[in-house]
């Protein structure tokens, strides 16, 4: 397909709303996925640190 102007490119032969909307929704969900993975990773690392501290505290108790 050949476009004679930038506006024709963005219009995509009348399907521009669908095409660019699909790209936008996909990009949004990909960004949400990255943010969620980062949050869950930090949460898991924090839980592991707490578990490690609890285990260390238990081992340090005098008998």
C-alpha positions in Angstrom: 0.0 0.0 0.0 1.3 3.4 -0.9 0.4 6.5 1.1 0.6 10.0 -0.4 0.6 11.8 2.9 1.0 11.3 6.6 -2.7 11.7 7.2 -3.4 8.8 4.8 -0.9 6.7 6.7 -2.6 7.4 10.0 -6.0 6.8 8.4 -4.9 3.4 7.1 -7.5 3.3 4.4 -10.3 3.8 6.8 -9.1 1.3 9.3 -6.8 3.6 11.3 -9.0 3.7 14.4 -9.0 0.0 14.6 -5.3 -0.5 13.8 -4.0 2.3 16.1 -6.6 1.4 18.8 -5.4 -2.2 18.8 -1.7 -1.1 19.1 -2.6 1.3 21.9 -4.5 -1.4 23.9 -1.8 -3.9 23.4 0.9 -1.4 24.5 -1.2 -0.5 27.6 -1.6 -4.2 28.6 2.1 -4.9 28.1 3.0 -1.9 30.3 0.6 -3.2 33.0 2.2 -6.6 32.8 5.7 -5.2 33.3 4.5 -3.2 36.3 2.7 -6.1 37.8 5.8 -8.4 37.4 8.0 -5.8 39.0 5.6 -5.4 42.0 5.3 -9.1 42.5 9.1 -9.6 42.3 9.7 -6.9 45.0 6.9 -8.4 47.2 8.4 -11.9 46.8 12.0 -10.7 47.6 10.7 -8.9 50.7 8.9 -12.1 51.9 12.1 -14.1 51.3 14.1 -11.6 53.3 11.6 -11.8 56.2 11.7 -15.6 56.1 15.5 -15.6 56.1 15.6 -13.2 59.1 13.1 -15.3 61.0 15.2 -18.4 60.3 18.4 -16.6 61.4 16.7 -15.4 64.5 15.5 -18.9 65.4 19.0 -20.3 64.9 20.6 -17.6 67.1 18.4 -18.5 70.2 20.5 -19.9 73.1 19.7 -23.5 74.0 
